[in-house]
Amino acid sequence: MKYIKYSLILLVFALASCDLGSEPAIEGTKLQAMCGEWWVQVYSGGENQDLGYHLITTSNTAENNETDLIVDDHGMLVDYKYPPLRVISKVNLGGLDF
């Protein structure tokens, strides 16, 4: 009898805790066109430095505005005595540049 009572109480709580609300709308970020992974080459003075292709990641900030973009090079040039780059850059969304 004790197990039946506990089972009924558990069943009541399980059914009462079900969420019958609608799913939230998932929207894109304001800088969606500029966010992602990019494979880049290093140029200096207009000349390719023959360092190969390197991964750079761009993403929006927590504010989700149209002016700030996080740029991360994942330590691309650490082998060449440069510090890793992880900055928040101002962007021009119309020109897709930062």
MOBEL-V740021 format. One record per helix or strand of 2 or more residues. SS is the DSSP state (A for helix, B for strand). FROM is the first residue (numbers start at 1). TO is the last residue. If there is no record, write none. Layout:
((SS | FROM | TO) (SS | FROM | TO))
This chain:
((A | 2 | 16) (B | 36 | 40) (B | 43 | 44) (B | 47 | 48) (B | 54 | 60) (B | 68 | 72) (A | 78 | 80) (B | 86 | 90))
